[in-house]
Amino acid sequence: MILLCSAHEKLKAMEQTLLKGKQIQNDCAAMIKRLRAMLHLSEEQLRVQKKQALFLTHLTAKTTPKGLHCLPLRLSTEYFLLNSSQMHFPDKEILDDPKLYHYALFSDNILAAAVVVNSTITHAEDPSKHVFHIVTDRLNYAAMNMWFIANPPSKATIKVQNVEEFTWFNSSYSPILRQLPSTNYYFKGRRAESDSGFRYRNPKYLSIMNHLRFYLPQIFPKLDKVLFLDDDIVVQKDLTGLWSTDLKGKVIGVVETCGESFHRFDRYLNFSNPIISKSFDPRACGWAFGMNIVDLNKWRKQNITDVYHKWQNLNRDRLLWKLGTLPPGLITFQNHTHALERSWHVLGLGYNPNIPQKDIERAAVIHYNGNLKPWLEIAIPKFRNYWAKFVDYDQLYLRECNITP
């Protein structure tokens, strides 16, 4: 009887324990459910914040800072106060001398163009042999001239041209001029929705200036070679060795970027389209515009501009690639590129804060490709001084426009 009473008590205690365990289990399940709901909410809030941050970054990137808006206005005013004899640069007779080192720079950003020229000349062994051909638009033509009249680059030669001087560059000749007015200029295939559409409304993608790189032989009919430079680069070493580089019969010297998987052809071209898929390898190595030595004679012989026109016509419905010049560049120069040593051109300073310091220090050219340009407040702070040290912030026009370090 004593055993039975003891067993009854133990059973009762066990029942209570099980009941408590069940309650705890229910509480845990409810807690897990609440935690999952909180996690989902947090992830959704993070997604919204990232989207807003991306939007603001792109908005900042395509908005001209007040100082950079002031600068061309101030310079233009000064330019039109000059007499006609003061409006011209010296040394016109050497502008077409093929024995010299010629640079092509297409830009509507005066300060950026000044840094490219200043950094190049600073590291040139003999500045007198360097010729800079700057092409800008009508709005900035007077200002660009005035800047280099007031700030002549050592012994180097400067020529500034207005893109409207190229009467051959018209919509009847160039397919891109027929396509640019469309604000929906990106392919409508896969990933078009996943990519941020506002990114492709950035004016740089729709700028005529951005597409002049495909017309180098027409712009420089008397030259044999030219070094193409983007305006968001800084030169850190003498570049004259590029003109003697053996391109192995190819048209253009490039630095390849396929060390990372997202820099291959399938990142830029729409391989769901049969025209692309049957013509190119999706894993083919991408490369970079921004610092490219170009053999203009080989270009003419290979009719490269005609190849470019062919593909632009095929892309008139925006089905082959998104905006920009790199996708048509990859296509146009397929099998016409010679890979340069990587230290000639280090990219990513406009979006990647993790570029190794040693890579930057040994680079001949560093490139702020991406939205975080060094002249913007959103620039990556640790990279900005590489650019800023070639800006004379004591210059009168910069002080008047409150452009500071």
SEVO-633980 format. One record per residue (C-alpha): residue in one letter; x, y, z. Coordinates in steps of 0.001 Angstrom, whole numbers, plus 500000, padded with zeros to 6 digits. Example, Ala and Ser with C-alpha at 12.3 -4.5 7.8 and 13.67 -1.06 7.14 Angstrom:
<sites>
A512300495500507800S513670498940507140
</sites>
This chain:
<sites>
M500000500000500000I502868502338500879L504432501552497468L501178502290495702C500841505649497460S504419506517496591A503875505533492967H500739507649492791E502617510684494088K505444510137491622L503011509774488740K501331513005489763A504669514766489989M505669513393486589E502365514549485121Q503018518045486399T506545517937485018L505275516842481598L502646519548481673K505295522155482418G507505520712479652K504626520949477186Q504001524534478247I507679525364477810Q507644523687474379N504640525777473361D506370528894474696C509526528025472719A507520527483469543A505819530825470023M509161532482470726I510690530939467589K507728532178465593R508126535691467024L511886535665466372R511331534576462765A508829537386462293M511298539881463764L514088538544461549H511896538819458457L510940542375459391S514582543306459999E515629541820456642E512874543737454890Q513912546976456602L517545546314455657R516549545694452038V514627548976451942Q517533550862453549K520027549383451072K517770550315448172Q517420553864449484A521181554142450057L521852552882446522F519369555369445101L520939558257447019T524429557197445950H523423557153442276L521565560444442706T524661562049444224A526881560582441516K524875562181438709T524329565518440464T526890568226439758P528239569724443015K527696573458443404G531405574225443051L531752572233439829H528699574008438463C530192577385439338L533611576663437814P532661576471434094L530423579528434439R533232581529435969L535772580333433394S533449580964430457T532934584542431586E536697585081431669Y537204583412428287F534871585757426459L536670588747427957L539888587709426176N540867589223422868S541046586846419908S544827586492420053Q544632585227423641M542091582514422879H544534580136421201F547177577698422394P550740577705421031D552537574867419203K549751574097416740E552300572766414264I553022569665416388L549425568623417010D549575566001414271D553205564931414649P553061561101414869K556466560977416552L555068562546419724Y552967561008422500H549312561786421863Y546494561442424396A542750561399423749L540605562730426579F536854563226426137S535331565096429060D532868567750430189N534443567881433669I537084570603433762L538582569721437126A538790566027436269A540461566791432934A542945569058434714V543932566246437099V544488563829434206V546754566317432438N548557567436435608S549252563932436851T550465562805433429I552828565735432997T554128565450436559H555442561956435828A556521562471432205E560268562320431574D559991564895428782P556706566861428919S557495568664425656K556816565441423743H553291564998425105V550197566274423286F546748566287424878H543691566294422640I540689567224424786V537225566996423278T534350568526425207D530806569673424553R529534573080423495L528574574145427022N532063573545428411Y534200574454425397A534974578034426431A535562577052430065M537869574162429182N539922576456426959M540106579121429655W541288576663432295F544293575530430263I545051579051429039A545220580154432667N546966576937433785P549249575809430930P550640572300431575S554393572822431673K555913572255428222A553162569920426993T550826570838424138I547066571184424569K544272571205422022V540624571635423034Q537874570800420557N534113571078420569V532430567781419635E530136569764417347E533153570520415164F532974566889413988T530399567389411282W530767563768410200F529547562640413631N525841562751412900S522839560441413082S523079559397409452Y526578558039410112S526468556877413721P523752554460414938I524283555460418555L523152559014417776R519870557595416512Q519455555487419651L520589557851422416P517358559905422656S515608556864424124T515561556938427933N514923553176428043Y518264552268426585Y518944548963428327F518122545436427283K514740544044428243G515854540469428775R516824538672431966R518164540694434902A516707543921433522E514289544006436441S516818542958439070D519229545713438077S518384549121439463G516685550925436593F517588554367437865R521248553495437450Y520747553479433702R519235556940433710N522613558315434731P523503561010432157K526929559470431536Y525272556533429804L523410558853427449S526275561251426774I527631561556423252M531039562159424823N531042558641426194H530821557101422723L533548559089420955R536057556363421856F534716554297418948Y535713557016416459L539386557554417260P540662557139413645Q538143559708412417I539098562179415158F542846561672414598P543243560965410876K546960561859410821L548077559880413865D549374556314414099K548847555680417804V546943557366420605L546541556695424310F542907556907425361L542325558099428943D539085558409430898D538671561562432962D538339559688436261I541926558415436301V545161559556437896V548554558893436319Q551294557851438753K554178556913436439D555660557836433085L553465556344430347T555754556673427352G556581552954427407L553071552204426180W553802553631422727S556639551135422256T554614548173423560D554322545379421018L550589544801420590K551273541586418633G549257542811415661K546217543682417781V544310546959417705I544060547915421360G546055547286424527V543872546528427554V544147545365431138E541959542306431620T539573542172434577C538557538509434690G540244537820438006E536743538082439441S533813536121438049F531539539139437574H533980540659435056R533304538143432325F531184538532429202D528005537178430798R528076540116433213Y527648542598430379L525877540807427535N522438539196427328F523218535533426651S519532534639426591N519547536253423159P520661533796420425I522615536479418555I524869536819421588S524914533194422718K526019531852419338S528723534495418870F530465534783422246D531682532749425185P529908533805428399R533077533047430397A535337535078428112C537556537534429949G536381541111430284W538703544099430169A538635547778430983F538300551041429119G540029553984430760M543697553556429822N544106552000426388I546900552282423857V545395552149420363D547028551336417037L545012553547414702N546496552027411538K545427548532412586W542019549943413499R541592551393410033K542802548210408360Q540389546055410380N537442548454409867I536730548409413591T534270551315413490D532180549428410914V532082546452413286Y530872548760416041H528160550161413792K527019546663412842W526486545659416473Q524850548946417440N522353548451414632L521633544926415867N521013546344419335R518538548974418213D515801547219420243R518046547086423377L518010543305423520L521737542524423416W523247544620426216K522532547304428752L523785550863428752G527388551950428597T530334551599426253L532012548516427697P529508545925426342P529815547134422725G533556547514423343L533879543853424351I531985542862421223T533654545273418806F537208544438419848Q536680540701420216N539958539049419117H541556542491418625T542867543090422167H546353542643423580A546574542078427336L548834544563429123E550557543913432436R548030544534435214S550082547201436972W549537549577434059H545918550092435092V544366549397438507L540611549796438701G537912550033441331L538808553114443377G535300554435442765Y533492551517444380N535830549059446118P537425550153449431N539367546874449680I541897547400446889P545321546454448305Q547546549424449010K550486547758447270D548472547435444043I547657551138444105E551211552197444877R552757550226442003A550091551161439429A550913553440436505V547278554530436328I544594554302438992H540972554465437934Y538024555730439969N535484553784437955G532206553519439825N529980556130441416L532282557254444236K534217559785442185P537059561629443936W535536565059443275L532330564073445112E531708564068448864I530809560371448669A534335559463447503I536139556727449414P538163558874451870K541377556843451872F541600557000448059R540719560658447569N544156562153448199Y545693560284445241W543480562539443108A543341565681445246K547118566162445353F547004567126441661V544480569912442309D545813573353443203Y543116574464445622D544783577881445926Q543976578567442278L541827581692441955Y538874580099440143L538678577223442621R538702579608445586E536009581765443989C533833578681443513N534546577441447051I536103574191445818T538121572903448749P539968569682449687
</sites>
